[in-house]
């Protein structure tokens, strides 16, 4: 009889615990662990546009052929599953950060970090189009470094905060010289200078190529590389890319705020945008003029 009573008491406790776990507080949702997450990845895709599929009902925003937006959307990607490499050859094995790697070389020095990667993309776009006069970036002290000046054989001479051009080389416009120019920019520019160089833009007016940036030491910056809209609901989504510290390959970010939308982000993200390695505010969105 005692054994029977003990069994009844234990059974009642088990049922009671199960009942509590199965009845969450009013207004909360029960997550279904068996609901599969959407797969927005085409593993055979070789560009951002081809690799990242859209949620149902969405269409990519139309962009002008030959524009910076079109360039970013068609950035080449390394094979699906490739790990990000640091400048020194080490691998970034951090999970929950990126879902794709841009197929673009980095130097073997710790130079091409977050703001630098965005500068690199902008410069590569204009270099590819032969629009040399549009390749210019400011150093942190305000000095404007024009690639057209570098092409003429002028080099940067820095003494403390005093920076000037000095003619020390032959005129050249080959790709190797262009890369050396970029390394100088990377060394003297950063999130502080790039933030000051860009103009503020409202999140509602976001375009591909816009940058979320917080200047500082350290600061951080990510760039919008693709966008799409649901014409029925009006919802807009976007993809982000970044480099980080130490210098590393540019990567397409996952969305830590919504695993069922990732790697896409919704424009309706609220007051703060949480990315895998940094949190931005709505006011941090900027644009190249």
Steps between C-alpha positions, in 0.01 A plus 500: 500500500785735588665420164174573317460835676862594423444414132188722488684792660796472258262475204318812616826694526605394149163600352513829689850591363397403149186711532702805606745464209219458252310812604711810445399840626210663321603674178822303445552263211604136504790451263481188289845340489392292201417798278773505234681827441469640146800437279587810299830360371573380148828321563590511131461877474825685432386858570294663775203523264522132407592359843237665719142410417200712595218425745167432334332811362818710477670640192841664480496877462574621151840664467661686214732291287860598569415660835683441827190313619518262203873451565442403864213265417725316256804471723661158446485256790727214598350150507220450751640391835836675452641643822613863530877545501688758705784699342754262658341186360313393814136398467203674661315202644250712692151358456189710462677790326514447124339292227714592199846631411568759230760375252743791526861480612631673811854616570724313743498795740243594763356783293170411330264512797135613514501851350790404273303216340224746409756746364647212298165411344431862407847547352494170308167596345629832366836351396324230300293769324800724437345783704830594660399848614236348728754298697584714802474453876581710802755414766404532865672841515291624205764466225336405170683221319411501129602200295546730198782668692656163584481405131716800414778362719432696818530317831379583851756653734387507864670665794281488806170655400655676201428312175591610148562369148859453382594402143719192538385252233421466133142540386316168504148359498558126523309290750801441722547875543127539567522240780794683656293819499220317680738370766607857574136601532432204729792605720383861545121472472243314711151511643546854634605649166251298296211592729586869459531458123156342455165676516216396731197328351171383651458124536173523306700632201764227511670403174748229409847637575395685816710448811418451866799655676611603848830685499738428784805311620369248459194577292331283242334518159291265285371557148162420341570271203149404386134587560155363416136599553172319549261692276195367686606589853753774421763335721862563396791268580875538453834318519810624683872443448799581719866454572614519861803504730758370438495552122300224331310411186169676440209283612122487463343518846233281653207665682524422874165674563290271278622153412194444280587798278881472516717598322249766399420786740165679515498877461255501792773411749403762760733750664809278499648269239675205659757333275712202610793711621361853546181690589406809297235770538263619229690828493819318398392454136714703260555531123779588259424831332 
